[in-house]
């Protein structure tokens, strides 16, 4: 299953990333998404992504990954890694062959398809990972969004359990790029622009 070719069955395609991690996928409308947050430590070429394990990081020129509170053992397998936008917007892709980080417009395609209660329809229903009340969560489309929080450029991790933040591949201006986020106390999907040095979750989308 190397190179993102995966294996097909009647549930989903299983895809392998460059670090050897496997992901379930889900078809929603005309799109096919990872059902899990990306956790690769390598770009598509096999080159290592630089990591930061402490301190401030305001870099928008070097791609970095992080783990929440710098604790990969606790968070890697469930919530995946957090990436700054340079890692997302990189000529050497984060996603396996045949997959890519979704653009702002491709996220809009998803939310348009979901129509109403957009966040609730794609949030994992658990309150083990989402803080209660995990409002309107049905996960009826199987996207299984999890609240991985984010890493601010001051080096501190925030809001695990409260927020799911997903980078898009689309820049907003020289300092910010578009994200989508979901909230534990709400059934919506929000579109906003965040500083490119922030570490956020990534889902891959099939080409």
C-alpha positions as CSV (number, residue, x, y, z in Angstrom):
1,X,0.0,0.0,0.0
2,X,2.9,2.3,-0.6
3,X,2.7,5.6,-2.3
4,X,-0.9,6.2,-1.4
5,X,-2.3,3.5,-3.7
6,X,-3.9,1.7,-0.8
7,X,-6.4,-1.2,-0.9
8,X,-10.0,-0.8,-1.9
9,X,-12.9,-2.5,-0.1
10,X,-16.5,-1.7,0.4
11,X,-15.9,0.4,3.5
12,X,-13.0,2.6,2.5
13,X,-9.6,2.9,0.9
14,X,-6.7,2.4,3.3
15,X,-3.8,4.7,2.6
16,X,-0.2,4.8,3.8
17,X,1.8,7.9,4.4
18,X,5.5,8.5,4.0
19,X,6.2,7.6,7.6
20,X,4.4,4.3,7.3
21,X,1.2,5.3,9.1
22,X,-2.1,3.9,7.7
23,X,-5.3,5.9,7.4
24,X,-9.0,5.1,6.8
25,X,-10.7,7.2,4.2
26,X,-14.3,8.2,3.6
27,X,-16.3,9.3,0.5
28,X,-18.5,12.4,1.1
29,X,-20.3,13.6,-2.0
30,X,-17.8,13.7,-4.9
31,X,-14.8,13.9,-2.5
32,X,-12.8,11.3,-0.7
33,X,-11.1,12.4,2.6
34,X,-8.8,11.0,5.2
35,X,-10.9,10.0,8.3
36,X,-8.0,10.7,10.5
37,X,-5.6,13.6,11.1
38,X,-2.3,13.4,9.3
39,X,0.6,12.4,11.5
40,X,3.5,12.0,9.0
41,X,6.9,13.2,9.9
42,X,8.1,13.1,6.3
43,X,7.3,14.9,3.1
44,X,6.2,12.9,0.0
45,X,9.9,12.7,-1.1
46,X,10.8,11.0,2.1
47,X,12.6,14.1,3.4
48,X,12.1,14.7,7.1
49,X,9.9,17.6,8.2
50,X,11.7,19.7,10.8
51,X,10.1,19.4,14.3
52,X,10.1,21.8,17.2
53,X,9.9,20.5,20.7
54,X,10.0,23.7,22.7
55,X,9.9,27.4,22.6
56,X,8.6,30.1,20.3
57,X,8.3,29.5,16.6
58,X,7.3,32.4,14.3
59,X,8.7,30.8,11.2
60,X,6.7,31.1,8.0
61,X,9.7,30.1,5.9
62,X,10.5,26.6,7.2
63,X,7.9,23.8,7.5
64,X,7.5,22.4,11.0
65,X,5.4,19.8,12.7
66,X,4.6,19.5,16.4
67,X,2.7,17.4,18.8
68,X,0.3,18.9,21.4
69,X,2.3,19.7,24.5
70,X,5.2,18.1,22.7
71,X,3.9,14.7,23.8
72,X,3.9,12.4,20.8
73,X,3.2,9.3,22.9
74,X,0.0,10.7,24.3
75,X,-1.4,12.4,21.2
76,X,0.1,11.2,17.9
77,X,-2.1,8.2,17.2
78,X,-5.4,9.9,18.2
79,X,-5.1,13.5,17.2
80,X,-2.2,13.4,14.7
81,X,0.4,16.1,14.3
82,X,0.1,19.8,14.1
83,X,1.8,21.5,11.1
84,X,2.6,25.1,10.4
85,X,1.4,26.5,7.0
86,X,4.8,26.3,5.3
87,X,4.7,22.5,5.8
88,X,1.2,22.6,4.3
89,X,2.1,24.9,1.4
90,X,5.2,23.1,0.3
91,X,6.4,21.9,-3.1
92,X,7.3,18.6,-1.4
93,X,3.7,17.6,-0.3
94,X,2.6,16.5,3.1
95,X,0.1,14.1,1.5
96,X,0.9,10.8,-0.3
97,X,0.9,10.4,-4.0
98,X,-2.7,10.8,-5.3
99,X,-3.7,13.0,-2.4
100,X,-3.3,16.7,-1.5
101,X,-4.1,19.2,1.3
102,X,-7.5,20.7,0.4
103,X,-7.9,24.2,-0.9
104,X,-10.2,26.7,0.7
105,X,-12.6,26.1,-2.2
106,X,-12.5,22.3,-1.7
107,X,-13.5,22.8,2.0
108,X,-16.4,24.9,0.8
109,X,-17.4,22.1,-1.6
110,X,-17.6,19.8,1.5
111,X,-19.6,22.2,3.7
112,X,-22.0,23.0,0.8
113,X,-22.6,19.3,0.4
114,X,-23.3,18.9,4.2
115,X,-25.8,21.8,3.9
116,X,-27.1,22.1,7.5
117,X,-25.5,21.2,10.9
118,X,-22.3,21.0,9.0
119,X,-20.0,20.6,11.9
120,X,-22.2,18.1,13.7
121,X,-22.4,15.9,10.7
122,X,-18.6,15.5,10.6
123,X,-17.6,15.6,14.3
124,X,-16.7,12.3,16.0
125,X,-19.6,11.5,18.4
126,X,-17.3,10.6,21.3
127,X,-17.1,12.8,24.5
128,X,-13.9,10.9,25.3
129,X,-12.0,13.2,23.0
130,X,-14.5,16.0,22.4
131,X,-15.4,17.9,25.6
132,X,-19.0,17.7,26.6
133,X,-21.6,18.5,25.3
134,X,-20.1,18.0,21.8
135,X,-23.2,19.8,20.4
136,X,-25.1,18.2,17.5
137,X,-22.4,15.6,16.8
138,X,-23.9,12.8,14.7
139,X,-20.8,12.0,12.4
140,X,-23.4,10.8,9.9
141,X,-20.9,11.4,7.1
142,X,-18.1,9.6,8.8
143,X,-15.4,12.4,8.7
144,X,-14.8,11.8,12.4
145,X,-13.3,15.3,13.2
146,X,-11.4,15.3,16.4
147,X,-10.4,18.3,18.5
148,X,-6.7,18.4,18.2
149,X,-6.4,22.0,19.3
150,X,-3.5,24.1,17.9
151,X,0.0,25.2,18.7
152,X,0.4,28.9,19.0
153,X,3.7,30.6,17.9
154,X,4.5,31.3,21.5
155,X,5.1,27.5,21.9
156,X,2.0,26.8,23.9
157,X,-0.7,24.3,22.9
158,X,-4.3,25.3,23.3
159,X,-7.8,23.9,23.2
160,X,-7.5,20.2,22.7
161,X,-10.9,18.8,23.4
162,X,-12.5,22.1,22.4
163,X,-11.6,22.9,18.8
164,X,-10.7,21.0,15.6
165,X,-8.5,23.3,13.4
166,X,-7.8,22.2,9.8
167,X,-5.4,24.1,7.5
168,X,-6.4,24.7,3.9
169,X,-3.7,25.0,1.2
170,X,-5.0,28.5,0.4
171,X,-3.2,31.6,1.6
172,X,-5.1,34.7,2.7
173,X,-2.3,37.3,2.7
174,X,1.4,37.5,3.5
175,X,0.9,36.5,7.2
176,X,-2.3,34.4,7.2
177,X,-4.0,31.4,5.5
178,X,-7.5,30.0,5.5
179,X,-8.6,27.4,8.1
180,X,-11.8,25.6,9.0
181,X,-12.6,25.0,12.6
182,X,-15.2,23.1,14.6
183,X,-16.2,23.7,18.2
184,X,-17.3,21.4,21.1
185,X,-20.3,23.6,22.0
186,X,-21.6,24.2,18.5
187,X,-22.7,22.4,15.3
188,X,-21.2,24.7,12.7
189,X,-18.0,24.8,10.6
190,X,-16.3,28.1,10.7
191,X,-14.0,29.7,8.0
192,X,-11.3,32.0,9.2
193,X,-7.8,33.1,8.5
194,X,-5.0,32.3,10.9
195,X,-1.3,33.2,11.2
196,X,0.9,30.9,9.1
197,X,3.2,30.1,12.0
198,X,0.3,28.4,14.0
199,X,0.4,24.6,14.1
200,X,-3.0,23.0,13.1
201,X,-4.3,19.7,12.0
202,X,-4.3,18.5,8.3
203,X,-6.6,16.1,6.4
204,X,-5.7,14.9,3.0
205,X,-8.1,14.9,0.0
206,X,-8.0,12.5,-2.9
207,X,-7.0,14.0,-6.3
